[in-house]
């Protein structure tokens, strides 16, 4: 893979991760918060008794999601590049 493919993989991973912040992944029986992000929830909205700012972000899960989606985009790019040759 060249530098262009790596850059596309990283940008694609970040974009997909941020878009998964729109996906609600709250477990069915959880009350009091809504979880966002896939496959790991990295954004939380406190519903019951929110303090001053109800949104919380988990940076470890956010970075893990970015790495996960970067690898997925990299694999897809690799397969597409090999299929074109």
Secondary structure, 3 states (H helix, E strand, C coil): CCHHHHHHHHHHHHHHHHHHCCCECCCCCCCCEEEECCCCCCEEEECCCCCCCCEEECHHHHHHHHHHHHHHHHHHHHHHHHHHC
